[in-house]
Amino acid sequence: MEDRYLGDGVYASFDGFSITLDLRGQDNTTRIVLEPEVLLRLNQFSVDLSRPESKEFNV
């Protein structure tokens, strides 16, 4: 699978096990590798934020 541009300089790729997020700047790249259980927690965080009772952020 080719890298996919998500916006704001962020690219996502998948190696068959984990998702890698690359923040590509002019001079460097910062990489975050999300293993499946971390991705599940990130998804749950997003769901929690989108609940109407959440005062943090609504998607």
C-alpha positions in Angstrom: 0.0 0.0 0.0 1.3 3.4 -0.9 1.6 6.2 1.6 -1.6 8.2 1.9 -1.6 11.9 2.6 -4.0 12.8 5.4 -3.4 16.6 5.5 -1.2 19.0 7.5 2.0 17.3 6.3 0.9 13.9 7.8 1.2 10.7 5.7 0.0 7.2 6.7 1.3 3.8 5.7 0.5 0.2 6.7 3.1 -2.6 6.8 0.6 -5.4 7.4 0.8 -5.1 11.2 1.1 -1.5 12.3 0.2 1.9 10.9 3.0 4.4 10.6 2.3 8.2 10.7 5.0 10.4 9.2 5.0 14.1 9.8 7.1 15.4 6.9 8.6 18.8 7.2 11.0 20.6 5.0 14.1 19.4 6.8 13.0 16.2 8.6 10.4 13.5 9.2 8.9 12.5 12.5 7.6 9.0 12.7 5.0 7.4 15.0 4.3 3.7 14.7 0.9 2.6 16.0 0.6 -1.1 16.9 -3.0 -2.5 16.7 -3.9 -2.0 20.4 -2.6 1.6 20.3 -4.7 2.3 17.2 -7.8 0.9 19.0 -7.2 3.2 21.9 -6.8 6.2 19.5 -10.0 5.2 17.8 -11.8 5.0 21.2 -10.4 8.4 22.1 -11.9 9.9 18.9 -15.3 8.3 19.6 -15.2 9.7 23.2 -14.5 13.2 21.8 -17.3 13.0 19.3 -20.0 12.2 22.0 -22.4 15.1 22.5 -21.6 15.3 26.2 -17.9 15.9 25.4 -16.9 19.5 26.0 -13.5 18.8 24.5 -14.1 18.5 20.8 -16.9 17.4 18.4 -16.0 15.8 15.1 
